[in-house]
Amino acid sequence: MKIGLVSARMRENALEEQINEIKNHLEQAEGYDLLCFGESFLQGFEGLSWEYEQDRSRALTVDSAPIQQIVRLAEHYHCGLAFGFIEREGEVLYSSNLVISKRGNFVDLFRRVSPGWKEPHADFHYQEGDGFHTFRINGLTFAAAICGDLWDEANITALGKLKYDVLLWPLYVDYSVEQWEKEQLAAYAAQAGKTGKPVLMVNSWVDDPTRAKGGCYYFEAGKVTAALPAGQGGVLGVEL
């Protein structure tokens, strides 16, 4: 299975542009079975106002027209997709990650279980998921975690009870390139190593010097096996 970890440009509240970003990468992808994008990729990591009615209008249900448009892209280009988005189910909002197969089927929906995606004053409408699970695509069994999920030792323990081959870890981090390389990369690799599984880390990049700098990594046993370094966009190909 060939997986592309995509360090793609992320914008806030620019849904059409974000879908076009996915389309552009699909057009350029050759031989990939799955392209993976970062946390909250569709609406942007800072795309919420924490005013519920406004945020409700920005969130997407899984049967919404934009999600169905992405489903059709996966079908047309015959390539699976994984991406983060702000999901609405009923009146509740989640930070979620959706996986779609190359045939346009929903393979997985994971909701972030750690609260770090939201502001402290966010009300009861903003919630976390209820735990971890596995899913299969192209013959491999995956689990998913979003950003801060892996920095809670109880979550590491919960993941350890599952049987899977590889962990998908979309996130948003905005360290400077220097700080990331000198201080944080080794810490993230070590934390990923606690799962005891290979980990696919995906970070977006934002056209702002104070925001996310991209970078995608394949961690094994707490070490970097393959990398698309922070500071640049692009695709890291990983064969599993």
Secondary structure as GFF3:
##gff-version 3
##sequence-region A 1 240
A	DSSP	beta_strand	2	7	.	.	.	ID=ss1
A	DSSP	alpha_helix	15	28	.	.	.	ID=ss2
A	DSSP	beta_strand	34	36	.	.	.	ID=ss3
A	DSSP	alpha_helix	52	58	.	.	.	ID=ss4
A	DSSP	alpha_helix	65	77	.	.	.	ID=ss5
A	DSSP	beta_strand	80	89	.	.	.	ID=ss6
A	DSSP	beta_strand	92	100	.	.	.	ID=ss7
A	DSSP	beta_strand	106	111	.	.	.	ID=ss8
A	DSSP	three_ten_helix	115	117	.	.	.	ID=ss9
A	DSSP	beta_strand	134	137	.	.	.	ID=ss10
A	DSSP	beta_strand	140	144	.	.	.	ID=ss11
A	DSSP	three_ten_helix	147	151	.	.	.	ID=ss12
A	DSSP	alpha_helix	153	160	.	.	.	ID=ss13
A	DSSP	beta_strand	166	171	.	.	.	ID=ss14
A	DSSP	alpha_helix	177	179	.	.	.	ID=ss15
A	DSSP	pi_helix	180	184	.	.	.	ID=ss16
A	DSSP	alpha_helix	185	193	.	.	.	ID=ss17
A	DSSP	beta_strand	199	203	.	.	.	ID=ss18
A	DSSP	beta_strand	216	220	.	.	.	ID=ss19
A	DSSP	beta_strand	223	228	.	.	.	ID=ss20
A	DSSP	beta_strand	234	239	.	.	.	ID=ss21
###
